[in-house]
Amino acid sequence: WSSDVCSSDLTDPEMAGIWDDIHNKARQRHTRFIKNLTTSGHATPAVAPDVVSDVLIGVVARFAEIVARSPRRRREMIRNLNAVYEQLTGITTGTP
């Protein structure tokens, strides 16, 4: 479905605005969360928090496409997403 949405974005200004709004809100939430983790000493991001957010949004979208086509891979993709998230955010466990 994402290719249909992306195609619509190119031709429909209203759809592009909706897509941008969804993306920007998710990006802001991710960025704020990563900054808070960093400030509290629970994360050391590999790159700037806003860059991590953009990468994660892309990875989530791609993994969702994979799971939509192959539902049996859901657990695998969740494990992979968790690993990518931990590596990119540099999340640490325990006390800082």
N, C-alpha and C positions, 0 to 999 in steps of 0.2 A: 504494500500500500504506500510505502514512503516514496516510491518513484512517481506514483500518481500525484501525491501531494506536492512533490518537488516540481513536477511538470505544471501543476496548477499555479504554483508560486510565480512562475515565469510569465504567465499570461493574465493572471487575475490579481489586481492590486489589493483587493479586499482580503483574499486568501494569503497573500504575501504578508500583509499587516498582521493577520492572526498568527501566522507561523512565526514571525519575528517576535510578537508579544509572548508567545509560549516559550520560545528559545531564550529570550532575554530574562524572563522571570526565573526560569530554571537556572540560567547562568548566574544571576544575582544570588539566588539561594545557595548554590554550590560554592560560589566565591566567598560569600559571607561565612558559611560553615567552615570552610578550609582556613580562612583568616582567623576565626575564633579558635580553632584547634591549634593553629600555629602560635597565637598569642598565649594560650594556656600551656604551651610546651608539650602538647600531645601530637604534634605533626611537624614534619620538616619537608615541605613540598619539593619535588624535583625541579619545578619551575614555578613561576608566579602563579598565585591562586586562580587568577582569571584564565590563564592558559590551561591549567589543569582542568578547570570547569569546561572549557571548550572541547578539550580532548575527551573528557568523560561523556559529555553529551553525544559526541560522535560515536564513541564506542557503544554506548547504550543503544543508540538508534540502530547501529549495525547488528549488534547481538540480538535485538528484538526481531530484526528481519530474519536472522538465522533460525531463531526459535519458532517464528511463524511458519517457516518452511519445513522445519524439522523439530517438532515438539519434543521428541525423545532426547534432544540435546539440551533441554532446559537446565537441568542440574549442572551439566558441564559448563554452560555459559554463565550461570550464576557463580560458580567457583572461579571461573576465569575473570569475571567482572570484579569480584572481590579482590582477587590478586592484583589486578591492574589498579584498582582504586587504592589499595594499600601501598603499592609501590609509588604511584604518582603523588599521593598525598603525604607519604612518609609517616603515616600514622604509627604511633608508638603505643605500646600497652603499658599498663602500670602507671606509676607516678613519675612526673617529669624530674 
